[in-house]
Amino acid sequence: MNSQQSLTKELRDILNIVADLSYNDINSGVFDHRIIAKANNIPQDEVRNYLDQLKSRGLIREDIQPTGTSFRLYMITAEGIQELEDQDQK
């Protein structure tokens, strides 16, 4: 990871959810409502905050959404996959 900070458990959980739902495919998008639904006990606003934090770290990216839609589509990045692999090796 480029950032000096390691991920909190909550950020890692959300990153894992994005990775699982996209099958670790950087070209496969995941709707935000699916991520929120899988993050059982985390309030919707917190999940969106975590997604924004992961996006700012370059671990996920937000796909372009059509005008007038209320959903967001997120994709894991190669850096996000690498971050998960690095943590699995520790």
C-alpha angles and dihedrals in degrees: 000000000000094000120084090224121085120225121268118236090256094052090047090050092053092045089052090051092052090047093049095047092047093043088236089292113143089203095053119090128210123207114238092234090060091052091048092048092052092048088074104182101028117097116244094246091053092049090052089049091051090048089053090050092049090048092051089052091052094243094118133015133210115236120224109273123211115253114267097025123125097206132083127214119214130194129192115238129221086254090055091052090047091050091055092046092049091052092047089057093055 
